[in-house]
Amino acid sequence: MAEKPPSSWAYLLGLSQVGLEMVVPIGLGVLLDLYFQTTPWLMVIGVAAGLLVGWVQITTLLRRLDRAEKSSKNSQKKQA
């Protein structure tokens, strides 16, 4: 069965999720730096972790979008 293409809201929620996944590790690193007085090392680790997690999430979203578009095109060809 073909995948249903995601709605506009799904795209927006996915993008906001990427933003949160990139910002939260940075904020957590800053807070831990303040607590352990290790400035700026834990923030740097948080930046790296946020970028890595954000990159993985963006790649996942793009693959899902590509799969949905291919599925939609195939179903349109079959109907024609």
Buried (B, 14 or more C-beta within 10 A) or exposed (E): EEEEBBEEEBEEEBEEEBEBBBEBBBEBBBEBBEEEEBEEEBBBBBBEBBBEBBEEBBEEBEEBBEEBEEBBEEEEEEEE
